[in-house]
């Protein structure tokens, strides 16, 4: 059973998870379209994913060796900050050179390895009879928010510029860090 101390930390983590996924759903679904519309070829996009997954793989090995001394909070905050840098670079400094593409892929790989690696370890530490109910509740809420936000982000994208999606995403990414700071 999840005692109150753990339940409180898990609730803080999943509050972060909910807000972060809200931010991700706003802009991330448009990144492939945005890159393609701004001069990136499908080949370059393939290179982006190849480099991203290579960076992800390398840092995942480093992370699993260090996560017990770093804790869950710090790598997760680094992942969110890497995502903010990625979104900012994508919107403000976009150019179709391979150097820029590698920089974007590097930040996305850092995000993926640090975020999903620590998320997996955090979930593994849950135990007890009520774990399924607890996780189910949080994933249900996250799924509802992600489903709803797709139409909201499409509306913002259609009626204004991607600038507002970027600003709103960065705002929510920043807000998602607040519950993490309170985790012990």
C-alpha positions as CSV (number, residue, x, y, z in Angstrom):
1,X,0.0,0.0,0.0
2,X,1.2,3.5,-0.7
3,X,1.8,5.3,2.5
4,X,0.9,9.0,2.8
5,X,4.5,10.2,2.4
6,X,5.0,8.3,-0.9
7,X,1.5,9.1,-2.0
8,X,2.2,12.8,-1.5
9,X,5.4,12.7,-3.6
10,X,3.7,10.6,-6.3
11,X,0.8,13.1,-6.5
12,X,3.4,15.9,-6.9
13,X,5.2,14.0,-9.6
14,X,2.0,13.2,-11.5
15,X,0.8,16.8,-11.2
16,X,4.1,17.6,-13.0
17,X,3.4,14.8,-15.5
18,X,-0.1,16.1,-16.2
19,X,1.1,19.8,-16.8
20,X,4.1,18.7,-18.8
21,X,2.0,16.5,-21.1
22,X,-0.4,19.4,-21.5
23,X,2.5,21.6,-22.7
24,X,3.9,18.8,-24.9
25,X,0.6,18.3,-26.6
26,X,0.2,21.9,-27.5
27,X,3.2,22.3,-29.8
28,X,5.0,18.9,-30.2
29,X,2.4,17.5,-32.6
30,X,3.2,20.4,-35.0
31,X,7.0,20.1,-34.9
32,X,7.2,17.7,-37.9
33,X,4.8,19.8,-40.0
34,X,6.6,23.0,-38.9
35,X,10.0,21.7,-39.8
36,X,8.8,20.4,-43.2
37,X,7.0,23.7,-44.0
38,X,10.2,25.6,-43.2
39,X,12.5,23.8,-45.6
40,X,13.5,20.6,-43.9
41,X,13.4,17.6,-46.2
42,X,12.1,14.2,-45.2
43,X,15.7,12.9,-45.3
44,X,16.8,15.6,-42.8
45,X,13.8,14.7,-40.6
46,X,15.0,11.1,-40.7
47,X,18.5,12.2,-39.7
48,X,16.9,14.2,-36.8
49,X,15.2,11.1,-35.4
50,X,18.3,8.9,-35.9
51,X,20.5,11.3,-34.0
52,X,17.9,11.9,-31.4
53,X,17.5,8.2,-30.6
54,X,21.3,7.8,-30.6
55,X,21.7,10.5,-28.0
56,X,18.8,9.1,-26.1
57,X,20.5,5.7,-26.0
58,X,23.8,7.0,-24.8
59,X,22.4,9.2,-22.1
60,X,20.0,6.5,-20.9
61,X,23.0,4.3,-20.0
62,X,24.6,7.2,-18.1
63,X,21.4,8.1,-16.4
64,X,20.7,4.6,-15.1
65,X,24.1,4.5,-13.5
66,X,23.7,7.9,-11.8
67,X,20.0,8.2,-11.1
68,X,20.3,6.9,-7.5
69,X,22.7,9.6,-6.6
70,X,20.9,12.3,-8.6
71,X,17.4,11.4,-7.6
72,X,14.3,11.6,-9.8
73,X,13.7,15.4,-9.5
74,X,16.9,16.8,-11.0
75,X,17.1,14.7,-14.2
76,X,13.4,15.4,-14.8
77,X,14.0,19.2,-14.4
78,X,16.9,18.9,-16.8
79,X,14.6,17.1,-19.3
80,X,12.0,19.8,-19.1
81,X,14.6,22.5,-19.6
82,X,16.0,20.7,-22.6
83,X,12.5,20.6,-24.1
84,X,12.1,24.4,-23.5
85,X,15.4,25.0,-25.3
86,X,14.3,22.7,-28.2
87,X,11.0,24.5,-28.7
88,X,12.6,27.9,-28.4
89,X,15.3,27.0,-31.0
90,X,12.7,25.4,-33.3
91,X,10.6,28.5,-33.4
92,X,13.1,31.4,-33.0
93,X,16.3,30.2,-34.8
94,X,15.0,27.7,-37.3
95,X,17.3,27.0,-40.3
96,X,17.7,23.9,-42.3
97,X,21.4,23.3,-41.9
98,X,22.6,20.0,-40.6
99,X,24.4,21.7,-37.6
100,X,21.1,23.1,-36.4
101,X,19.4,19.8,-37.0
102,X,22.0,18.0,-34.8
103,X,21.6,20.6,-32.1
104,X,17.8,20.1,-32.1
105,X,18.2,16.3,-32.1
106,X,20.7,16.5,-29.2
107,X,18.3,18.5,-27.0
108,X,15.4,16.2,-27.9
109,X,17.6,13.1,-27.1
110,X,18.5,14.7,-23.7
111,X,14.8,15.3,-23.0
112,X,13.8,11.7,-23.9
113,X,16.5,9.9,-22.0
114,X,16.3,12.0,-18.9
115,X,12.5,12.3,-18.8
116,X,11.4,8.8,-19.8
117,X,14.2,7.1,-18.0
118,X,13.4,8.7,-14.7
119,X,9.6,8.3,-15.3
120,X,10.1,4.6,-15.7
121,X,12.2,4.3,-12.6
122,X,9.6,6.4,-10.6
123,X,6.8,4.1,-11.7
124,X,8.8,1.0,-10.8
125,X,9.0,2.2,-7.2
126,X,5.2,2.1,-6.8
127,X,3.9,-0.9,-5.0
128,X,0.9,-2.1,-3.1
129,X,-2.7,-3.0,-3.6
130,X,-3.9,0.5,-4.6
131,X,-1.1,1.1,-7.1
132,X,-3.3,0.2,-10.1
133,X,-6.0,2.6,-9.0
134,X,-3.6,5.4,-8.3
135,X,-1.8,5.1,-11.6
136,X,-5.0,4.6,-13.5
137,X,-6.5,7.8,-12.1
138,X,-3.5,9.8,-13.1
139,X,-3.1,8.3,-16.6
140,X,-6.8,8.7,-17.2
141,X,-6.6,12.5,-16.3
142,X,-3.5,12.9,-18.5
143,X,-5.2,11.2,-21.5
144,X,-8.3,13.4,-21.1
145,X,-6.1,16.5,-21.1
146,X,-4.1,15.3,-24.1
147,X,-7.2,14.5,-26.1
148,X,-8.7,17.9,-25.3
149,X,-5.6,19.9,-25.9
150,X,-5.1,18.7,-29.5
151,X,-8.3,20.6,-30.6
152,X,-7.3,23.6,-28.5
153,X,-3.8,23.7,-30.1
154,X,-5.2,23.3,-33.6
155,X,-7.5,26.2,-32.9
156,X,-4.6,28.4,-31.7
157,X,-2.5,27.3,-34.7
158,X,-5.3,28.0,-37.2
159,X,-6.4,31.4,-35.7
160,X,-3.1,32.9,-34.8
161,X,0.6,32.2,-35.2
162,X,2.8,29.4,-33.9
163,X,4.3,32.0,-31.6
164,X,1.4,31.7,-29.2
165,X,1.7,27.9,-29.1
166,X,5.4,28.3,-28.3
167,X,4.8,30.8,-25.5
168,X,1.9,28.8,-23.9
169,X,3.9,25.6,-24.1
170,X,7.0,27.2,-22.5
171,X,4.7,28.7,-19.8
172,X,3.2,25.3,-19.0
173,X,6.7,23.5,-19.1
174,X,7.9,26.1,-16.6
175,X,4.8,25.5,-14.4
176,X,5.4,21.7,-14.6
177,X,8.7,22.2,-12.7
178,X,7.0,23.7,-9.6
179,X,5.6,20.4,-8.3
180,X,9.0,18.7,-8.8
181,X,10.7,21.2,-6.6
182,X,8.5,20.1,-3.7
183,X,9.4,16.4,-4.1
184,X,11.9,15.1,-1.5
